[in-house]
Amino acid sequence: MAATRRAEKHEVKAAQFAGGAARTLAESMPRLILEARRIAATVIHGLHGRKRAGPGENFWQYRRFLSGEPARRVDWRRSARDDHLYVREQEWEAAHTVWLWPDRSPSMVFTSALAQESKLDRCLVVAFAVAEVLVQAGERVGIPGLMRPTGSRNVLDKMANAIVHDVAERPSLPPAFAPSALAEIVVVSDFWSPMPELRKTLSQLSGTGAHGHTVQIVDPAEETFPYSGRVEFIEPEGGGSITAGRAETWKAEYDTRVARHRAEIRAETDRLGWSFTIHRTDRPATELLLALHARLGAPPPGAMIGGRLSAANPGRQA
């Protein structure tokens, strides 16, 4: 009986926390969407623009009927308006979908005094801005396990609605799914997950041949470890807490572990031909968007371009 009461109390507490977090996220969505649109507007559109005739579902243009073409291609309704025959052309659509994964796990809520917004806010703003740029350029965008690929002009509203009403657990990494070989994947996370989990996820996502990009969003405090004296560190995803009597003595080992973790991530992304970018939340979001803009649609490292190999992934900061 006592165990049942404890379980019930835990469930109520968890529900209250989830409800509060959901309300906070819902209230912040309009601001994040506006920020994403502002940032997207600074990037030149046309990353993957088609804007030419070909097989597809969307109307592109009418053109004059050419002698020798099958009569079934004539659009008789349009042709009835004047003395010429017209063909209705569809806009060419290459089978290209970009899957976006914004990490919304508890660790992303962290904000230090060195940053003006949380990792979660920056992650969502960047994901929304990338989606806006891609859809404006004619691509389709989806969120694994949450939103099917869409090329709708109101993609930001669709993404925000899907995220706000998502009642499932917030995992750090995307769920297992099978993207097409022509798809691209953008995983935006703090990537503090254990390396075995990261390797398993990235290997699974790239199993079909899809190309991908990983972006590590970090708070400047996670980069510089500006702590000294007695400090309690709390793991936000159930790992408990630990207290340092003199936190400054931990800095060297902390820096070493972070460098090793990133080197392992970079080694894995290099092996798969994916890109790896580090972005601090005290830097402008436009820097990251421009970096992703340049990489999306680019051939993976080692691919042949005009008889030359493409450049290796530098894994630089943005």
C-alpha positions in Angstrom: 0.0 0.0 0.0 2.8 2.4 0.9 4.6 1.6 -2.4 1.4 2.4 -4.3 1.0 5.7 -2.6 4.6 6.6 -3.3 4.1 5.7 -7.0 0.9 7.8 -7.1 2.6 10.8 -5.6 5.5 10.4 -8.0 3.1 10.2 -10.9 1.2 13.4 -9.8 4.5 15.2 -9.3 5.7 14.2 -12.8 2.4 15.2 -14.3 2.5 18.6 -12.7 6.1 19.1 -13.9 5.2 18.0 -17.4 2.1 20.3 -17.5 4.2 23.3 -16.3 6.9 22.6 -18.8 4.3 22.2 -21.6 2.6 25.5 -20.7 6.0 27.3 -20.6 6.9 25.9 -24.0 3.6 26.8 -25.4 3.9 30.4 -24.2 7.3 30.7 -25.6 6.5 29.3 -29.1 5.2 32.5 -30.7 8.5 34.3 -29.7 10.6 31.4 -30.9 8.8 31.3 -34.2 9.2 35.0 -34.8 12.9 34.8 -33.9 13.2 31.8 -36.3 11.6 33.8 -39.2 13.8 36.8 -38.5 16.9 34.6 -38.7 15.7 32.7 -41.7 15.2 36.0 -43.5 18.9 36.8 -43.3 19.8 33.7 -45.3 19.6 33.7 -49.1 16.9 31.4 -50.3 17.4 28.9 -53.0 19.3 26.2 -51.2 17.6 23.4 -53.1 15.1 25.3 -55.2 13.7 23.4 -58.1 11.6 25.9 -60.0 11.6 24.0 -63.3 9.2 21.7 -65.1 9.3 18.0 -64.4 7.5 15.1 -62.7 5.8 16.2 -59.5 2.5 17.1 -57.9 2.6 20.9 -57.7 1.4 23.2 -60.5 4.3 25.0 -62.1 3.1 26.9 -65.3 1.2 26.7 -68.5 3.1 26.6 -71.8 2.1 26.4 -75.5 1.3 23.0 -76.9 4.0 21.7 -79.2 3.3 19.9 -82.4 3.8 16.2 -82.0 2.9 16.0 -78.3 0.2 13.6 -77.2 -3.2 15.3 -77.2 -3.9 14.1 -73.7 -1.4 16.6 -72.3 -3.6 19.5 -73.5 -5.3 21.5 -70.7 -8.6 22.1 -72.4 -10.0 24.4 -69.8 -7.1 26.8 -70.0 -7.0 26.4 -73.8 -10.7 27.4 -74.1 -9.8 31.0 -73.0 -8.1 32.0 -76.3 -7.0 30.6 -79.7 -4.0 28.6 -78.5 -3.6 25.1 -76.9 -1.8 24.9 -73.6 -0.1 22.2 -71.6 -0.2 22.3 -67.8 3.3 21.6 -66.4 4.1 20.4 -62.9 7.1 21.6 -60.9 9.9 19.1 -60.9 10.4 17.5 -57.5 13.5 15.6 -56.6 12.9 13.0 -53.9 14.6 15.1 -51.2 13.4 15.3 -47.6 15.2 16.8 -44.7 14.5 15.3 -41.3 15.1 17.7 -38.3 15.6 16.5 -34.8 15.5 19.2 -32.1 16.6 17.7 -28.8 14.0 18.6 -26.2 15.3 16.5 -23.3 15.6 18.0 -19.8 19.3 18.7 -20.2 18.5 21.2 -22.9 16.7 23.5 -20.4 20.0 24.5 -18.8 20.9 28.2 -19.0 23.9 29.8 -17.2 24.5 33.4 -16.4 26.8 33.5 -19.5 23.9 33.0 -21.9 20.7 34.9 -22.6 18.7 31.8 -23.6 18.5 28.1 -22.9 20.0 25.4 -25.1 16.3 24.4 -25.8 15.3 27.8 -27.0 18.3 28.0 -29.3 17.8 24.5 -30.6 14.1 25.2 -31.5 14.9 28.5 -33.1 17.6 27.0 -35.3 15.4 24.0 -36.2 12.5 26.3 -37.1 14.7 28.6 -39.1 16.2 25.7 -41.0 12.7 24.4 -41.8 11.6 27.9 -43.0 14.6 28.2 -45.3 14.2 24.7 -46.7 10.4 25.0 -47.3 10.8 28.4 -49.0 13.4 26.7 -51.3 10.9 23.9 -52.2 12.0 21.1 -49.9 10.0 18.9 -47.5 10.7 18.8 -43.8 9.8 16.3 -41.1 10.5 15.4 -37.5 11.1 11.7 -36.8 8.3 10.1 -34.9 6.4 13.5 -34.6 5.6 15.1 -37.9 5.5 13.6 -41.4 7.5 15.4 -44.1 5.7 18.5 -45.4 6.4 21.3 -47.8 3.6 23.5 -46.4 4.3 27.2 -46.2 3.0 27.2 -42.6 5.6 24.5 -41.6 6.6 26.5 -38.5 3.0 26.4 -37.2 2.8 22.7 -37.9 6.1 22.0 -36.1 5.2 24.1 -33.1 1.8 22.4 -32.8 3.3 19.0 -33.0 5.9 19.8 -30.4 3.5 21.5 -27.9 1.0 18.6 -28.1 3.6 15.9 -27.9 2.9 13.9 -24.6 5.7 11.3 -25.1 8.9 11.1 -23.2 11.6 13.6 -24.4 14.5 11.5 -25.6 17.9 13.2 -26.4 18.3 11.3 -29.6 15.9 10.6 -32.5 14.0 7.3 -32.6 15.0 4.5 -34.9 13.5 5.0 -38.4 14.6 4.4 -42.0 15.1 7.6 -44.0 15.4 7.2 -47.7 18.9 7.2 -49.2 18.2 10.6 -50.8 17.2 12.2 -47.5 19.3 14.4 -45.2 19.1 14.4 -41.4 19.9 17.3 -39.1 20.3 16.3 -35.4 20.5 19.3 -33.1 21.4 18.3 -29.5 23.8 18.9 -26.7 25.2 15.4 -27.4 26.1 14.6 -23.8 24.7 11.2 -24.2 27.0 8.2 -23.7 29.1 7.3 -26.8 27.6 3.8 -27.2 24.1 5.4 -27.5 25.4 8.0 -30.0 27.2 5.4 -32.2 24.1 3.2 -32.2 21.8 6.0 -33.2 24.0 7.5 -35.9 24.8 4.1 -37.4 21.1 3.3 -37.6 20.2 6.6 -39.2 22.9 6.3 -41.8 22.1 2.7 -42.5 20.1 3.5 -45.6 22.8 5.7 -47.0 21.1 9.0 -45.9 23.5 11.9 -45.4 23.4 13.8 -42.1 24.6 16.7 -40.0 25.1 16.8 -36.2 25.0 20.1 -34.3 26.1 20.2 -30.7 24.4 23.1 -28.9 26.3 24.0 -25.7 26.0 26.7 -23.0 29.2 28.7 -22.6 29.5 27.5 -19.0 29.7 23.9 -20.4 32.6 25.0 -22.6 34.6 27.1 -20.0 33.6 25.5 -16.7 33.7 28.9 -14.8 33.0 27.4 -11.4 35.0 27.7 -8.2 34.5 27.0 -4.5 31.7 24.7 -3.2 29.3 23.9 -6.1 26.6 21.3 -6.3 26.2 19.8 -9.9 22.8 18.3 -10.6 22.3 15.8 -13.5 18.9 16.9 -15.0 18.0 13.5 -16.5 17.9 11.3 -13.4 21.6 10.9 -12.7 21.5 12.5 -9.2 23.9 15.2 -8.0 27.5 15.6 -6.8 29.1 18.3 -4.7 32.6 19.7 -5.4 34.4 21.3 -2.4 36.7 23.2 -4.7 35.2 23.1 -8.2 38.1 24.9 -9.8 40.3 21.8 -9.2 38.0 19.8 -11.5 38.4 22.0 -14.6 41.4 20.3 -16.1 39.8 16.8 -16.0 36.5 18.3 -17.2 38.2 19.9 -20.2 40.0 16.6 -21.0 36.8 14.6 -20.9 34.9 17.1 -23.0 37.7 17.1 -25.6 37.7 13.3 -25.6 34.0 13.0 -26.0 34.0 15.4 -28.9 36.9 13.6 -30.6 34.9 10.4 -30.4 31.8 12.1 -31.9 33.9 13.6 -34.7 35.5 10.2 -35.4 32.1 8.6 -35.7 30.7 11.4 -38.0 33.8 11.3 -40.1 33.4 7.5 -40.5 29.8 8.0 -41.7 30.6 11.0 -43.9 28.4 13.3 -41.7 29.3 16.8 -40.6 29.8 17.9 -37.0 29.4 21.4 -35.8 29.7 23.0 -32.3 27.6 26.0 -31.5 27.6 28.1 -28.3 24.4 29.8 -27.2 26.3 33.1 -26.6 27.0 33.2 -30.3 24.4 34.5 -32.9 22.0 31.9 -34.2 22.6 33.2 -37.7 26.2 31.8 -37.6 24.8 28.3 -37.2 22.1 28.7 -39.7 24.6 29.9 -42.3 26.9 27.0 -41.6 24.0 24.5 -42.0 22.9 26.4 -45.1 26.3 25.7 -46.7 26.4 22.1 -45.7 22.8 21.0 -46.5 22.7 19.5 -50.0 26.5 19.4 -50.3 28.1 16.1 -51.2 29.5 14.1 -48.2 33.2 14.2 -47.5 35.1 11.9 -49.9 32.5 12.1 -52.7 33.7 12.6 -56.2 33.0 16.1 -57.7 34.2 16.7 -61.2 37.0 14.1 -60.7 38.0 15.6 -57.4 37.3 14.5 -53.8 35.1 16.7 -51.7 36.7 18.3 -48.6 36.8 16.5 -45.3 34.5 17.7 -42.4 36.4 20.3 -40.4 34.0 20.0 -37.4 34.4 23.7 -36.8 32.4 25.9 -34.3 29.6 28.0 -35.4 
